Amino acid sequence: MTDELIIEAIEDDDLDLQKPVKTSRKTSAVVNKYEYTCLLWCRALQLTYGDPPCVNSENLVSPLEIAMKELHERKMPLFIERELPNGEKEYWNPNKMNLLNH
């Protein structure tokens, strides 16, 4: 079975960073290297095609730099979908996850 990561765009008004997630999770709240790379690539691609940035990007030139700033400032407008071995799916907001050593 291959692992798949699906990252989906969400609307800005759907981001509620004040309320913690109260559901029971089976996976950890840590963004792994694969998810980190996919988040940055997907968001940089969206920015390249004209999506407005969610952070102040006056000094930044590259869409990748803007995507990194969005992720580290917890303003990333994407979700991570993790598929479990039993076929269930967990959806994570990367703005509420730990970014260890990234």
C-alpha positions in Angstrom: 0.0 0.0 0.0 1.4 3.4 -0.9 1.2 6.4 1.3 -0.7 9.3 -0.2 -0.7 12.9 0.9 -3.5 15.1 -0.3 -3.4 18.7 0.4 -6.6 20.7 0.0 -7.1 24.4 -0.2 -9.4 26.0 2.4 -11.0 29.4 2.6 -9.4 32.1 4.9 -12.6 32.4 7.0 -12.4 28.7 7.7 -9.2 29.1 9.6 -9.9 29.2 13.3 -6.6 29.2 15.0 -8.0 30.0 18.5 -10.0 26.8 19.1 -8.0 23.6 19.7 -9.0 20.4 18.0 -11.0 18.2 20.4 -11.2 15.1 18.3 -9.2 12.0 19.2 -6.3 11.5 16.7 -4.4 8.4 15.8 -1.5 10.1 14.2 0.9 12.6 15.7 0.6 16.4 15.5 4.0 16.7 13.9 4.5 17.7 10.2 7.0 15.2 8.7 9.6 16.0 6.1 7.4 14.7 3.2 4.4 16.7 4.3 6.5 19.8 4.9 7.9 19.6 1.4 4.5 19.0 -0.2 2.9 21.9 1.7 5.6 24.3 0.5 5.6 23.0 -3.1 1.8 23.1 -3.4 1.5 26.6 -1.8 4.4 28.0 -3.9 2.7 26.7 -7.0 -0.6 28.4 -6.0 1.3 31.7 -5.4 3.0 31.3 -8.8 -0.4 31.1 -10.5 -1.6 34.3 -8.8 -3.1 33.3 -5.5 -2.7 36.2 -3.0 -0.3 35.6 -0.1 -1.6 35.4 3.4 1.4 37.2 4.9 3.2 40.5 4.2 5.5 39.6 1.3 7.1 43.0 0.5 10.7 41.9 1.0 10.2 38.3 -0.4 10.8 37.6 -4.0 10.3 33.9 -4.5 7.0 32.1 -4.1 8.8 29.4 -2.1 10.0 32.1 0.5 6.5 33.4 0.8 5.1 29.8 1.3 7.8 29.2 4.0 6.9 32.4 5.8 3.1 31.5 5.7 3.9 28.1 7.2 6.1 29.4 9.9 3.7 32.2 10.8 0.9 29.7 10.9 -1.1 31.2 8.1 -1.0 28.3 5.6 -4.4 28.0 3.8 -4.1 24.2 3.2 -5.0 21.0 5.0 -3.2 17.7 5.3 -5.1 14.5 4.7 -3.5 11.4 6.2 -4.9 8.0 5.2 -4.7 5.3 7.9 -4.1 1.6 7.2 -7.7 0.8 7.9 -8.9 3.2 5.2 -10.0 6.0 7.6 -8.7 9.5 6.9 -7.5 12.2 9.3 -7.5 15.9 8.3 -4.9 18.1 10.0 -4.5 21.9 9.8 -0.8 22.4 9.6 -1.2 25.8 11.4 -2.0 23.8 14.6 0.8 21.2 14.1 4.4 21.2 15.3 7.1 22.0 12.8 10.1 20.2 14.2 13.5 21.2 12.8 12.1 22.7 9.6 
